[in-house]
Amino acid sequence: MAMPIQTKATGDAPQAGGVPTNYRSALTLLASLFFMWGFITVINGTLLPHLRSVFELSYFQASLIESVWFIAYFFASIPSAKLIERIGYQKALVTGLGIMAAGALGMVLAASLPSYGVTLVMLFVIASGITLLQVAANPYVAVVGPPETASSRLNLVQALNSAGTMLAPLFGAYLILGRSKGGTAEAGTVLTQAERLADAQSVVLPYVLVAIVLVVLAVIIARFPLPAMGASTSRHAKEERKKHSLWKHRNLVFGIPAIFIYLIAEIGVGNLFVNFISQPQIANLTTEQAGRYLALLWGGMMVGRFLGSAIMQKIPAETVLAAFSIGAFVVMLITVFTTGHVAMWALISVGLFHSIMFPTIFTLGIKGLGPLTEEGSGLLIMAIAGGALVFVQGKLADTYGLQASFLLTAACELYILFYALWGSRTTHALPDVQAA
């Protein structure tokens, strides 16, 4: 799947499943990275209503906040892959955490001015740091252990990512929205200039805390004896890359649009969830009440990843992906063609079926790439930019109705099914670069 991992010590005793003992602590540490970038991604979502009141933004200006986040994946992925080739995985992880910490401190500057433009720039910086972590950490986890259980391992650590997305809204609600006038005032309340300036300061403490945690993690990882991914064979690997083409690998070629399309589905559901279930014909809830159910959607993703990790120890990843995509397609049809609590719970349950999709598509996409793994990983992470096209579903909702717009999500599930059944098959597997 990729260049083999060289341990810095010899004689490692294998655990069940063929994973050496020293990899367990490495996986545990890497899981903390998955938690942190899930946490920060969602905590930034808390900023949407907050910044709209602070800067008096239009809906278009507010939507730019999320678009900038996904655009960063598009622009930073390939440079991240090139950086990893140059400095190695461990230094890349430390660099990514440093970039994220700098962006978090930049958010403090943006709040002090306050400045909408600086806020957008700093969110781009944070997302670029996360992109570097994703390009480095996802393939790293995938190759720690037997290739046949790569999807199982990645789903396991991605479950920690989901735990971060579950806890972040509570953190943001308490330290950002709960400490601001805009976050506690009734809908429609117009803030004075002084109140807006005070509200801007409410993001200082949360982002200072985030920056501190990121710096601590960077120091720990810099000092931790992570197993090296083919560090001594980098020159050989570089020569090997020149002999091969990424585009001969069907699993990667169809995996890139699979990630892109999946993100349209995931982000579309997350963005429109509250509006959908609060409708009179669905659950007739206030937006505050509907927001509490959103935690169940993300919680389903966490549970699904733990469950998927266990299942993939026994069943091939592509088979599990096919089953989950069929489940997602069915519940989305129920969401579209029913009403009341049936439709609401159907939409909530899609989180369970979406859970394994990203990590499983990713591991299937880089399978057999050998010395091309870094470039392939960069392209797959770049495809996360698909989340920026969530406006397409918004346009469908405006034109045909919110409920009917989820037919787009159902169509996305069908492509994932196609990928699981056919597109993910390796056609040009390369041998791993052996350690010197």
C-alpha positions in Angstrom: 0.0 0.0 0.0 2.8 2.4 0.8 6.4 2.4 1.8 6.9 0.0 4.8 7.4 1.5 8.2 10.8 1.2 9.7 10.9 1.1 13.4 13.6 2.8 15.3 14.1 -0.3 17.4 14.4 -3.8 16.4 12.8 -7.0 17.7 9.2 -5.6 18.2 6.8 -8.3 19.3 3.7 -8.4 17.1 0.3 -7.9 18.6 -2.8 -9.8 17.5 -3.4 -8.7 13.9 0.3 -8.3 13.2 0.7 -4.8 14.6 4.0 -4.5 16.6 3.8 -3.4 20.2 5.4 0.0 19.7 2.8 1.0 17.1 0.0 1.0 19.7 1.4 4.0 21.5 2.0 5.7 18.1 -1.6 5.1 17.1 -2.9 6.4 20.4 -0.9 9.7 19.9 -2.1 10.0 16.4 -5.7 9.5 17.5 -5.3 12.8 19.5 -4.6 14.6 16.2 -7.8 13.2 14.7 -9.7 14.4 17.8 -8.2 17.9 17.6 -8.9 18.6 13.9 -12.4 17.3 14.3 -12.8 19.5 17.3 -11.4 22.6 15.6 -13.4 22.1 12.4 -16.7 22.1 14.3 -15.7 24.9 16.7 -15.2 27.1 13.7 -18.8 26.2 12.7 -19.9 27.9 16.0 -18.5 31.1 14.6 -21.0 31.3 11.8 -23.9 32.8 13.8 -21.5 34.6 16.1 -19.6 36.4 13.3 -22.7 37.2 11.5 -23.9 39.3 14.4 -20.5 40.8 15.2 -19.7 42.0 11.6 -23.4 42.4 10.5 -22.7 40.0 7.6 -25.0 39.1 4.8 -25.8 35.4 4.3 -23.4 35.3 1.3 -20.6 36.8 3.5 -21.3 34.3 6.2 -21.2 31.4 3.7 -17.8 32.5 2.6 -16.5 31.5 6.1 -17.3 27.8 5.3 -16.2 28.1 1.7 -12.8 29.4 2.7 -12.4 26.4 4.9 -12.9 23.9 2.1 -11.0 25.9 -0.5 -7.9 25.5 1.7 -8.1 21.8 1.2 -7.9 22.4 -2.6 -4.9 24.6 -2.5 -2.9 23.1 0.4 -3.1 19.4 -0.4 -0.5 19.0 -3.1 2.0 21.4 -1.4 1.4 19.3 1.7 2.3 16.1 -0.1 5.4 17.7 -1.6 6.4 18.9 1.9 6.0 15.4 3.4 8.3 14.0 0.6 10.9 16.6 1.6 10.8 16.6 5.4 9.1 13.3 6.3 5.9 12.4 8.1 6.9 13.2 11.7 8.2 16.7 10.9 5.1 17.3 8.7 2.8 16.5 11.6 4.7 19.0 13.9 4.6 21.6 11.1 0.9 21.1 10.6 0.2 21.6 14.3 2.4 24.7 14.3 0.5 26.2 11.4 -2.8 25.5 13.2 -1.6 27.1 16.4 -0.4 30.2 14.4 -3.9 30.4 12.8 -5.6 30.1 16.2 -3.5 32.9 17.6 -4.3 34.9 14.5 -8.0 34.5 15.4 -7.1 36.4 18.6 -5.7 39.2 16.4 -8.8 39.2 14.3 -10.9 39.5 17.4 -8.8 42.4 18.8 -9.1 44.5 15.6 -11.9 43.2 15.0 -11.7 42.3 11.3 -13.8 40.0 9.1 -11.0 39.9 6.4 -8.4 38.8 8.9 -10.8 36.2 10.3 -11.2 34.6 6.8 -7.4 34.6 6.3 -6.8 32.9 9.7 -9.5 30.3 9.1 -7.7 29.5 5.8 -4.4 29.2 7.7 -6.0 26.8 10.3 -7.6 24.7 7.5 -4.2 24.5 5.7 -2.6 23.2 8.8 -5.3 20.6 9.1 -4.8 19.7 5.5 -1.2 18.9 6.1 -2.1 16.7 9.1 -4.7 14.9 7.0 -2.3 14.2 4.1 0.3 12.9 6.6 -1.7 11.1 9.3 -4.3 9.3 7.2 -1.8 7.2 5.1 0.5 6.8 8.2 -2.3 5.1 10.1 -3.3 3.1 7.0 0.2 1.4 6.8 0.6 0.6 10.5 -0.2 -3.1 10.3 -1.6 -5.5 7.8 -3.0 -3.9 4.6 -6.2 -5.9 4.9 -7.1 -4.1 8.1 -6.0 -0.6 7.1 -9.6 0.6 6.8 -10.4 -0.9 10.2 -7.5 1.1 11.8 -8.4 4.4 10.0 -12.1 4.0 11.0 -11.0 3.5 14.6 -8.9 6.7 14.8 -11.5 8.6 12.8 -14.0 7.7 15.6 -11.9 10.0 17.8 -12.3 12.6 15.1 -16.1 12.2 15.5 -15.7 12.5 19.3 -14.1 15.9 18.7 -17.0 17.0 16.5 -19.5 16.0 19.3 -17.7 17.9 22.1 -16.9 21.0 20.1 -20.4 22.4 20.0 -20.6 22.2 23.8 -17.3 24.0 24.1 -18.3 26.7 21.6 -21.7 27.2 23.1 -20.3 27.8 26.5 -17.1 29.8 25.8 -18.2 31.7 22.7 -22.0 31.9 22.3 -22.7 31.7 26.1 -20.3 34.6 26.8 -21.6 36.9 24.0 -24.6 39.2 23.8 -25.4 37.9 20.2 -25.3 34.3 21.4 -27.7 34.8 24.3 -30.1 37.5 22.9 -33.4 36.7 21.2 -33.5 36.3 17.5 -33.7 39.6 15.6 -32.0 41.6 18.4 -29.8 44.4 16.9 -26.5 44.8 18.7 -25.0 48.2 19.5 -21.4 48.9 18.3 -20.1 48.4 21.9 -21.9 45.1 22.2 -20.4 43.9 18.9 -16.9 44.8 19.9 -17.4 43.0 23.3 -18.7 39.9 21.4 -15.7 39.9 19.2 -13.5 39.5 22.3 -15.4 36.3 23.3 -13.4 34.2 20.9 -10.0 35.2 22.4 -10.1 32.7 25.4 -11.2 29.7 23.3 -8.6 30.2 20.6 -5.8 30.8 23.1 -6.7 27.5 24.8 -6.8 25.8 21.5 -3.4 27.2 20.5 -1.8 26.1 23.8 -3.1 22.5 23.3 -1.8 22.5 19.7 1.7 23.6 20.8 1.8 21.0 23.5 0.8 18.3 21.0 3.5 19.5 18.6 6.2 19.3 21.3 5.1 15.8 22.3 5.0 14.5 18.7 8.4 16.1 18.0 10.0 14.2 20.9 8.0 11.0 20.4 9.9 8.0 18.7 7.4 7.5 15.9 8.2 4.7 13.5 9.6 6.1 10.3 7.9 5.5 7.0 10.7 4.5 4.7 12.9 7.4 5.8 16.1 5.7 4.7 14.7 4.9 1.3 13.5 8.3 0.3 16.0 8.6 -2.5 15.0 5.2 -3.9 11.3 6.2 -3.6 11.9 9.4 -5.4 13.4 7.5 -8.3 10.6 4.9 -8.2 8.0 7.7 -8.5 9.3 8.8 -11.8 8.6 5.3 -13.3 4.9 5.2 -12.5 1.7 7.2 -13.1 -1.0 7.8 -10.6 -3.6 7.7 -13.3 -3.1 4.0 -14.0 -4.6 3.2 -10.6 -8.4 2.8 -11.0 -9.0 2.8 -7.2 -7.4 6.3 -7.0 -9.0 7.7 -10.2 -12.5 6.8 -9.0 -11.6 7.4 -5.3 -11.0 11.2 -5.8 -14.5 11.9 -7.1 -15.8 9.5 -4.4 -14.4 11.7 -1.6 -15.5 14.8 -3.4 -19.1 13.5 -3.8 -19.2 12.1 -0.3 -18.3 15.5 1.2 -21.2 17.1 -0.7 -23.5 14.6 1.0 -22.1 14.9 4.5 -21.9 18.7 4.6 -25.3 19.1 2.9 -26.9 17.0 5.6 -25.1 18.8 8.4 -25.9 22.3 7.1 -29.6 21.7 6.4 -30.4 19.3 9.3 -31.7 21.9 11.7 -33.8 23.7 9.1 -35.3 20.4 8.0 -36.4 18.8 11.2 -37.7 22.1 12.6 -40.3 22.3 9.8 -44.0 21.9 10.9 -44.5 18.7 8.8 -41.4 17.0 10.1 -40.8 17.6 13.9 -42.1 21.1 14.4 -39.2 22.1 16.7 -37.6 25.4 17.5 -34.1 25.8 16.1 -32.7 25.5 19.6 -34.4 22.1 20.1 -33.5 20.9 16.6 -29.8 21.8 17.3 -29.8 19.3 20.2 -30.7 16.5 17.8 -27.7 17.5 15.6 -25.5 15.9 18.3 -27.2 12.6 17.5 -26.2 12.8 13.9 -22.5 13.3 14.8 -22.8 10.7 17.5 -24.1 8.2 15.0 -20.9 8.9 13.0 -18.7 8.1 16.0 -20.6 4.9 16.8 -20.6 3.8 13.2 -16.8 4.2 13.0 -16.2 2.1 16.1 -18.7 -0.5 14.7 -17.1 -0.4 11.2 -13.6 -0.8 12.6 -14.7 -4.0 14.3 -16.6 -5.3 11.3 -13.7 -4.7 9.0 -11.5 -7.0 11.0 -13.6 -9.9 9.6 -15.2 -8.5 6.4 -13.5 -6.8 3.4 -13.7 -3.0 3.5 -15.3 -2.6 0.1 -18.1 -5.0 1.1 -18.8 -3.0 4.3 -18.7 0.2 2.3 -21.2 -1.2 -0.2 -23.6 -2.2 2.6 -23.4 1.2 4.3 -23.9 3.1 1.1 -27.1 1.0 0.4 -28.3 1.8 4.0 -27.6 5.6 3.4 -29.5 5.5 0.1 -32.5 3.9 1.7 -32.7 6.3 4.7 -32.4 9.3 2.4 -35.3 8.1 0.3 -37.3 7.7 3.5 -36.3 11.2 4.4 -37.6 12.6 1.1 -40.8 10.6 0.8 -42.1 10.5 4.4 -43.0 13.2 7.0 -43.1 13.5 10.8 -40.7 11.8 13.1 -40.1 9.0 10.6 -38.4 11.5 8.2 -36.5 13.1 11.1 -35.1 9.8 12.5 -34.2 8.7 8.9 -32.1 11.8 8.5 -30.5 11.3 11.9 -29.6 7.7 11.0 -27.7 8.7 7.9 -24.9 9.8 10.2 -24.4 6.1 11.1 -24.2 5.1 7.5 -21.9 8.0 6.5 -19.5 7.2 9.3 -17.1 4.8 7.6 -17.3 6.4 4.2 -14.4 8.8 4.2 -11.8 6.7 6.0 -12.8 3.6 4.0 -12.7 5.4 0.6 -9.3 6.9 1.6 -7.7 3.5 2.4 -9.1 1.9 -0.7 -8.0 4.9 -2.8 -4.3 4.6 -1.7 -4.2 0.8 -1.9 -1.4 -0.4 -4.1 0.1 3.0 -4.8 3.5 2.1 -3.3 6.0 5.0 -3.7 3.1 7.2 -5.1 1.2 7.1 -1.8 2.0 10.7 -0.7 0.8 12.2 -4.0 -2.3 10.0 -4.0 -3.0 11.0 -0.5 -2.7 14.6 -1.4 -5.2 14.3 -4.2 -7.7 12.5 -2.0 -7.5 15.1 0.7 -7.8 17.8 -2.0 -11.1 16.3 -2.9 -12.5 17.3 0.5 -13.0 20.7 -1.3 -16.2 19.1 -2.5 -17.8 20.4 0.7 -17.5 23.9 -0.8 -20.2 22.9 -3.3 -22.9 22.5 -0.6 -24.5 25.6 -2.1 -25.8 23.3 -4.9 -28.1 21.6 -2.5 -29.1 25.0 -1.2 -30.1 26.1 -4.7 -32.1 22.9 -5.1 -33.9 23.6 -1.8 -34.8 27.1 -2.9 -36.1 25.8 -6.3 -37.7 22.5 -5.5 -38.1 22.5 -1.7 -35.9 21.5 1.2 -37.1 17.9 1.5 -36.7 17.2 -2.2 -33.2 18.6 -2.2 -32.1 15.5 -0.3 -32.5 13.5 -3.5 -29.0 14.9 -4.3 -27.7 13.2 -1.2 -29.3 9.9 -2.3 -27.6 10.2 -5.7 -24.3 10.7 -3.9 -24.8 7.4 -2.1 -25.2 5.6 -5.4 -21.8 6.8 -6.6 -20.3 5.5 -3.3 -22.0 2.1 -4.0 -20.5 2.1 -7.5 -17.1 2.8 -6.1 -17.4 0.0 -3.5 -18.5 -2.6 -6.0 -16.2 -1.7 -9.0 -14.3 1.6 -8.8 -12.2 0.6 -5.7 -10.7 -2.5 -7.4 -6.9 -2.2 -7.8 -5.7 -2.7 -11.4 -2.1 -1.6 -11.2 -0.8 -2.4 -7.7 2.8 -1.4 -7.1 5.2 -3.2 -4.8 6.2 -1.5 -1.6 9.6 0.1 -1.5 11.8 -2.1 0.7 13.9 -0.7 3.4 17.6 -0.5 2.7 
